[in-house]
């Protein structure tokens, strides 16, 4: 590929590591909407600033940065060099190597937007996070806990210690326990799985609670279930703040 040049407000990054997410392999399979060819995939990136475009004052060549290219049309981090808006990047913390930083942005932004921007999770609320050991889930556990929530995660038994180490108060083995029987009246559910998991998650929400799904709806009755929860709104209950 030819080496790109940064435009106004952009930086040129020499890529050291780039994340691979479901949106990448789904685009590669032709299942999503970017159809121009040839196409370099990749949104997550960590690297070193090689050059800056006109008007950029927040970075200079040699700075180590990481970020997520603007989705969906800013794609292209799976290359040796990539350009992107300076404001889509942040300085890479010294404690993270490029591989760690390159894996972080898309999953972390997804978790943050679900927990904070959409559900507005706060102290004392109960949060159920499905696939709590997964890419988005393990970050959502930490964000919800940092917001003061009582966090319940679902994961297979071998991953329970990991999920608890992130701050989860309870962990449910979805292979042996029906979460819909084990959990009641949570304020928020984060569902990255969809399908039957999302449908049954409505049963564990308190009236007026929030279910955030990361995938498009598959059950036409889900809208009616959501409306029923909203119409039955009542004050939230709180779980104890100490681990069970």
C-alpha positions as CSV (number, residue, x, y, z in Angstrom):
1,X,0.0,0.0,0.0
2,X,1.2,3.5,-0.6
3,X,2.2,5.5,2.5
4,X,-0.7,7.9,3.2
5,X,-0.2,11.6,4.1
6,X,-2.1,13.2,7.0
7,X,-4.7,15.8,6.0
8,X,-5.8,18.8,8.0
9,X,-6.6,17.7,11.6
10,X,-5.1,14.2,11.0
11,X,-2.0,12.3,12.2
12,X,-0.1,9.6,10.4
13,X,0.6,6.7,12.7
14,X,3.2,4.0,12.2
15,X,1.2,0.9,13.3
16,X,2.7,-1.2,16.0
17,X,-0.4,-3.3,16.8
18,X,-4.0,-3.4,15.6
19,X,-7.0,-5.1,17.2
20,X,-9.2,-7.6,15.4
21,X,-12.9,-7.5,16.4
22,X,-16.1,-9.2,15.2
23,X,-16.8,-6.3,12.9
24,X,-13.6,-7.1,11.0
25,X,-14.2,-10.7,10.3
26,X,-17.9,-10.0,9.5
27,X,-16.8,-7.5,7.0
28,X,-14.2,-9.9,5.6
29,X,-17.0,-12.5,5.2
30,X,-19.0,-10.0,3.2
31,X,-21.8,-9.9,5.8
32,X,-21.7,-6.2,6.6
33,X,-21.9,-2.9,4.7
34,X,-18.4,-1.9,3.6
35,X,-18.2,-3.3,0.1
36,X,-15.6,-1.1,-1.6
37,X,-12.5,-3.1,-2.8
38,X,-9.6,-3.2,-2.3
39,X,-10.3,-2.7,1.4
40,X,-7.9,-2.6,4.4
41,X,-9.8,-3.6,7.5
42,X,-9.1,-2.6,11.1
43,X,-10.3,0.2,13.4
44,X,-8.4,-0.4,16.6
45,X,-4.8,0.7,16.5
46,X,-1.7,1.5,18.6
47,X,1.5,3.0,17.3
48,X,3.8,6.0,17.0
49,X,3.0,9.3,15.4
50,X,5.0,9.7,12.2
51,X,3.7,13.0,11.0
52,X,1.0,15.5,11.7
53,X,-1.3,17.4,9.4
54,X,-2.2,21.1,9.4
55,X,-3.7,22.3,12.6
56,X,-2.7,19.4,14.8
57,X,-1.3,20.6,18.1
58,X,-2.1,17.8,20.5
59,X,0.5,15.4,19.1
60,X,4.0,15.5,17.6
61,X,6.1,13.0,15.7
62,X,7.4,10.3,18.1
63,X,4.4,10.3,20.4
64,X,3.0,6.9,21.3
65,X,-0.8,6.9,20.7
66,X,-3.7,4.5,20.5
67,X,-7.3,4.9,19.4
68,X,-10.2,3.8,17.2
69,X,-10.5,5.1,13.7
70,X,-14.0,6.7,13.0
71,X,-16.5,3.9,12.4
72,X,-17.3,2.7,9.8
73,X,-15.5,4.7,7.1
74,X,-12.3,5.4,8.8
75,X,-11.2,1.8,8.4
76,X,-7.6,0.8,7.7
77,X,-5.5,0.0,10.7
78,X,-4.4,-3.4,9.4
79,X,-1.5,-1.8,7.5
80,X,1.9,-0.4,8.3
81,X,0.7,3.2,8.3
82,X,-2.7,4.7,8.8
83,X,-4.1,8.2,9.0
84,X,-6.9,9.4,11.3
85,X,-8.3,12.4,13.0
86,X,-6.1,13.5,15.9
87,X,-9.1,13.6,18.2
88,X,-9.7,9.9,17.6
89,X,-6.4,9.1,19.5
90,X,-5.1,9.4,23.0
91,X,-1.6,9.1,24.4
92,X,-0.7,5.5,25.1
93,X,-0.2,4.9,28.9
94,X,3.3,3.8,29.7
95,X,1.9,0.8,31.6
96,X,0.4,-0.7,28.4
97,X,2.4,-2.1,25.6
98,X,1.2,-1.6,22.0
99,X,-0.5,-5.0,21.9
100,X,-2.6,-4.3,24.9
101,X,-3.4,-0.8,23.8
102,X,-4.3,-2.0,20.3
103,X,-6.8,-4.4,21.6
104,X,-8.6,-1.9,23.9
105,X,-10.4,1.0,22.1
106,X,-13.5,-0.6,20.3
107,X,-14.4,-3.0,23.1
108,X,-13.8,-0.4,25.8
109,X,-15.8,2.3,24.1
110,X,-18.6,-0.2,23.5
111,X,-18.6,-1.1,27.2
112,X,-18.4,2.5,28.4
113,X,-21.2,3.7,26.1
114,X,-23.5,0.9,27.3
115,X,-22.8,1.3,31.0
116,X,-22.3,5.0,31.3
117,X,-23.8,6.9,28.3
118,X,-26.9,4.7,27.8
119,X,-27.7,3.1,31.1
120,X,-26.2,5.8,33.3
121,X,-25.3,3.1,35.9
122,X,-24.6,4.6,39.4
123,X,-23.9,3.6,43.0
124,X,-26.0,0.9,44.5
125,X,-27.5,-0.3,41.2
126,X,-27.5,-4.0,40.2
127,X,-26.0,-4.8,36.8
128,X,-26.0,-8.2,35.0
129,X,-23.3,-8.6,32.4
130,X,-23.5,-11.5,30.1
131,X,-20.3,-13.1,28.7
132,X,-18.5,-11.3,31.5
133,X,-15.1,-12.8,30.6
134,X,-15.4,-11.7,26.9
135,X,-13.9,-8.7,25.1
136,X,-16.6,-6.2,25.9
137,X,-17.9,-8.0,29.1
138,X,-14.6,-8.0,31.0
139,X,-14.3,-4.3,30.5
140,X,-17.9,-3.6,31.3
141,X,-17.4,-5.4,34.7
142,X,-14.7,-3.0,35.6
143,X,-16.5,0.1,34.4
144,X,-19.7,-0.9,36.2
145,X,-17.8,-1.6,39.4
146,X,-15.9,1.7,39.2
147,X,-19.4,3.4,39.0
148,X,-20.4,1.8,42.3
149,X,-22.7,-0.9,41.0
150,X,-23.3,-4.4,42.3
151,X,-22.0,-6.5,39.4
152,X,-23.3,-9.9,38.4
153,X,-21.6,-11.7,35.6
154,X,-22.2,-14.9,33.6
155,X,-19.3,-17.0,32.5
156,X,-18.2,-20.6,32.3
157,X,-16.8,-22.0,35.6
158,X,-13.1,-21.9,34.5
159,X,-13.4,-18.2,34.1
160,X,-15.1,-17.3,37.4
161,X,-11.9,-16.5,39.2
162,X,-10.9,-14.1,36.4
163,X,-14.3,-12.3,36.4
164,X,-14.2,-12.0,40.2
165,X,-10.7,-10.6,40.0
166,X,-12.1,-7.8,37.9
167,X,-14.5,-6.8,40.7
168,X,-17.7,-8.9,40.0
169,X,-19.7,-9.5,43.2
170,X,-21.4,-12.6,41.8
171,X,-20.6,-14.9,38.9
172,X,-23.1,-17.4,37.4
173,X,-22.1,-20.5,35.5
174,X,-24.4,-20.2,32.5
175,X,-23.8,-23.9,31.6
176,X,-25.2,-25.2,34.9
177,X,-27.5,-22.4,36.2
178,X,-30.3,-20.6,34.5
179,X,-29.6,-16.9,35.1
180,X,-33.3,-16.1,34.8
181,X,-33.9,-18.2,37.9
182,X,-30.9,-16.9,39.9
183,X,-31.3,-13.2,39.3
184,X,-34.1,-10.8,39.9
185,X,-34.9,-7.0,39.7
186,X,-31.6,-5.8,38.2
187,X,-31.3,-2.2,37.1
188,X,-29.4,-3.0,33.9
189,X,-28.5,-5.9,31.7
190,X,-25.7,-5.8,29.2
191,X,-26.3,-8.4,26.4
192,X,-23.6,-9.0,23.8
193,X,-25.2,-12.3,22.7
194,X,-28.7,-11.6,21.5
195,X,-31.2,-14.4,20.7
196,X,-32.7,-16.4,23.6
197,X,-30.3,-14.7,26.1
198,X,-31.8,-11.3,25.4
199,X,-35.3,-12.6,25.4
200,X,-34.9,-14.1,28.9
201,X,-33.1,-11.1,30.2
202,X,-36.3,-9.1,30.2
203,X,-37.5,-11.4,33.0
204,X,-34.6,-10.4,35.3
205,X,-35.0,-6.6,34.8
206,X,-36.8,-4.5,37.4
207,X,-39.7,-2.6,35.9
208,X,-38.2,0.5,34.3
209,X,-34.8,-1.1,34.1
210,X,-32.5,-0.9,31.1
211,X,-31.4,-3.7,28.7
212,X,-28.6,-2.8,26.4
213,X,-28.1,-5.2,23.5
214,X,-25.0,-5.0,21.2
215,X,-26.7,-6.8,18.3
216,X,-29.8,-6.2,16.2
217,X,-33.1,-7.7,17.5
218,X,-34.0,-11.1,16.3
219,X,-37.3,-11.6,18.1
220,X,-40.1,-9.4,17.0
221,X,-41.7,-9.7,20.4
222,X,-38.8,-8.0,22.2
223,X,-40.2,-4.6,21.6
224,X,-43.4,-5.6,23.4
225,X,-41.4,-7.0,26.3
226,X,-39.5,-3.8,26.6
227,X,-42.7,-1.7,26.5
228,X,-44.2,-3.9,29.3
229,X,-41.2,-3.4,31.5
230,X,-41.3,0.4,31.0
231,X,-45.1,0.5,31.7
232,X,-44.6,-1.4,35.0
233,X,-42.0,1.0,36.3
234,X,-41.5,1.0,40.1
235,X,-38.7,2.1,42.5
236,X,-35.5,0.1,42.2
237,X,-34.3,-2.3,44.9
238,X,-30.7,-2.6,45.9
239,X,-28.5,-5.6,46.7
240,X,-26.0,-5.5,49.5
241,X,-22.7,-3.9,48.6
242,X,-20.6,-6.7,50.0
243,X,-19.7,-9.7,47.8
244,X,-22.0,-12.7,48.1
